[in-house]
Amino acid sequence: MRRLFWLGLGVAVGAVAVRKISQTAQAYSPQGVAASLQSSAVGALDEVRSFVSDVRASMAEREEQILDAVAAGQDRSARPHG
């Protein structure tokens, strides 16, 4: 009975080890590295797009503030002083 237990344990440990080694080998294969780089590039591209979108929104907001300030300045200068 004891030998059967150790045999089963050895088979289980061997199966887990083979699975982990296979996963590691796949991760470092050219296809695995390419997939990893692609997912990293997609994430970086999404971050850049988000940043550009935020910058454009801030630019539009600031442009509106400047135009309002210019319009208010023209209204004051059009009024007669006195």
Secondary structure, DSSP 8 states (H G I E B T S, - for coil): -HHHHHHHHHHHHHHHHHHHHHHHHHHTSHHHHHHHHHHHHHHHHHHHHHHHHHHHHHHHHHHHHHHHHHHHHHHHHHS---
